[in-house]
Amino acid sequence: MPDSYGIPDQLFGQVPGQFYAVVGRVTMLGALLEQRLLELLWAVDDGPPSLHAGKPVSQLMRFIEERLASQPDDLCADAREVLSSVSLVLEDRNAIVHSLWPEPTLKIAFSWRPRTLKRRATAQEGMQGEFVTRQDLRAVISKLVLVNEQTTALAQRFHSRRATSS
């Protein structure tokens, strides 16, 4: 029997609505972070905003890193620290969004997903699975909120610097 959104029980088992809500929050915060990275790039790049629209996050981060060479050292150091945090939290986000969750609960859930060759601990490790708790999921959400705020503040600093140096 399908749930109220049309997902048959046999696909995932009984999934509580709150679990979908948590994964949805991670997804939305990740999408917002991608937008914030684009805004940060616009703050450090003189090109037209449309030039970078629709680019993957990895490319946006590379573009930002390339443009830091012409920025003051203090801003560069802060930007690299934020970009490092962004990279880590997006790995957590990807693990949540791209995993399969058979019959999860909010107390504990099991996620599993295929691993790319470069992410495998051994050549034979084609799949990765782990138990995830509500605290783990809340921690990812908290990190995503924080990094979104840091990225926005950093973009504002770059915009302010550009305004005062013009």
N, C-alpha and C positions, 0 to 999 in steps of 0.2 A: 504494500500500500504506500503511495507516495505521501511525502509530507506536504505542508501547506504551500510549498514552492514548487512542487512537482518532482522532487527527488525520491525515487523509489527506495524503500528500506534496504533492498538487497544490494544497493551500490556501496553504502558505507555502514549500514547497520543503523541503530538508533543514535542519532547525534543530537545532543541538546542544543536548543537555539542559542544559548549563551556561548557555546563553543564556536558556532558560526560567527557570533558577534565579536568574539575576541580575534579570530582570524581576519574578519572584516576590518577591524580597527588597525591591525598590523598592515593589511593591504592598503588601506587609505592613507595611513601615515607614511608608508613607503612611497606612494604616488606623490604625496605632498613634498616629501624630501627630494624626489626627482625634480619637481618644479622649483624648489628652493635652490638646487644646484644650478639649474638653468639661469635663475635670477642672479646667482653668484657669478656665473660666467659672464653675464651681461654687465655686471659691475666691474669686471677686470678686463673686458674686451671692448674695443672700439667698433667692432663690426656691427652690422644691423642685427637686431634680435632674431629675425627670421632665419639667419644663417645657421643657427644651432638648434632651432626648434625641431623636435622629433628625433633627435640623436639619442642613442643609448647612453645610459648613465656612465658606463666605463669610458666612453668617448668624451662626454662632458667633463669628467674628472681629469682626463688627459689634457684637454684644452685648458682647463683652469690651471693645472700644474705648469703647462708651457708658458702661460701668461704671467706667472708669478715672478719670473726672472726679472721683469722690469719694475717690480714693486718694492717698496721699502722692506728692509729685513724683518722688522717687527710684525708687519702684516703677513709677510711670507711665512714666518714661523707659525703664527696663529692659524693661517690658512692650511698649512700642511698638517697641523694637529687636528683641525676640524675634518679635513679630508680623510685622515687616518681613521677617525671615529666614524665617519660616514661609511667608509669601506667595511669596517667591522660590523656595524649595525645592519647594513644591507645584506651581509652574509647571513646574519640571524634571520632577517626578514625573508630572504629567499628560502632558507631552510623551512620556515613555517608555511609560506605560501605554496611552495612547490612539493611539499610532502603529501603523502596519503595518510589519512588518519582513520584506521578502522575502529569503529565504535568508541570514539573518545569520550571522556568525561572531563569535567573541569578540574577534578582532583588530580587525575593523571591520565595521560594519553600516550599512545605509541605512534611515532611518526616514522615513515620509511620512504626512501626515494633512491633512484639510481644515482650513482656517482660518476662524474666525468673522470677520465684517466688521470688528469692532473690533481684531482681532489681525493684520490683513493690512497689509503694507507698502504695497501699492497695491490699488486696487479690483479689478483683474484677478487678483490673486494668490489663487486659490481653494485651492491646495494648497501645503504647505510640505514640503520634504524636506531632509535633511541627513545627513552621515556622522557616525557616533558610534563612538568607540573604547572599548575595555575600560577605559581610564583615565577617560574621560568617565562611564561607568556607575558605576565605583567612586567617583568624586568625588560623584555624586548620592547614593549610598548613605552615604558618610561625612557629607555634609551632613544627610541625614535622621536619622542616628544622633545627631549633635550637637544638632540642633534639638529632637529628642525629649527629650534630656537637659536642655536649657535650659528647655523648656516645663515639664517636671516640677519642676525646681528653682524656677522662678518660682511655680508653683502652691503649692509648699511654703512659700515666703516669704509669699505672701498668706495662707495658712492660719495660719502662725505669727503674723503681724501681727494677724489677727482674734482669735486665742486670747489674745494679750497685751493687746489693747485691750478685751476683754470684762470 
